[in-house]
């Protein structure tokens, strides 16, 4: 029998719920942590750079973190412009992906009911509504 498996449907349903928690009012609050603004500024400077692996902060080379999160954030800035919402979208998307993967694994191993409840039991939906709302990479 073809089609989408029950585990995949469960994971998709949980991911849609997580996306609702993560993305609604994502940019409603301005940056409140100096680190959050710093990470957004590094991504913004990466937009104007000709080297996608050379991170700078106020023109000074920044080598404390790997470039992939900043490159993803810069790509989102290219599509949606520079804003708090765009800066936080990568973190929110990663949180949704983590919740979806947890739900899929739970549904595959233990059944759809366990898959639907597994992100809640690990605090996944809570992290969507709080931790993913920052551009900080801690």
Long-range contacts (C-beta under 8 A, 24 or more apart in sequence): 6-107, 6-112, 7-104, 7-107, 7-108, 7-112, 7-115, 8-104, 9-112, 10-103, 10-104, 10-107, 10-112, 10-115, 10-116, 11-100, 11-101, 11-103, 11-104, 11-107, 11-115, 12-100, 13-103, 13-116, 14-99, 14-100, 14-103, 14-115, 14-116, 14-119, 15-96, 15-97, 15-99, 15-100, 15-103, 17-125, 18-95, 18-96, 18-99, 18-100, 18-119, 18-124, 18-125, 18-128, 19-92, 19-96, 21-125, 21-128, 21-129, 22-92, 22-93, 22-95, 22-96, 22-128, 22-129, 22-132, 22-133, 23-89, 23-92, 23-96, 26-84, 26-85, 26-88, 26-89, 26-92, 26-133, 27-83, 27-84, 27-85, 27-86, 27-88, 29-84, 29-133, 30-84, 31-84, 31-87, 31-135, 33-134, 33-136, 35-136, 35-138, 36-87, 36-134, 36-135, 36-136, 37-135, 39-69, 39-70, 39-73, 39-87, 39-135, 39-136, 39-137, 40-73, 40-82, 40-84, 40-87, 40-135, 42-70, 43-70, 43-71, 43-73, 43-74, 43-77, 43-87, 44-74, 44-77, 44-82, 46-70, 46-71, 46-73, 46-74, 47-74, 47-77, 47-78, 47-82, 65-137, 69-137, 73-135, 84-135, 87-135, 88-132, 88-133, 88-134, 88-135, 90-135, 91-131, 91-132, 91-133, 91-134, 91-135, 91-136, 91-137, 92-128, 92-132, 92-133, 94-132, 95-124, 95-127, 95-128, 95-131, 95-132, 96-128, 96-132, 98-124, 98-127, 99-124, 99-125, 99-128
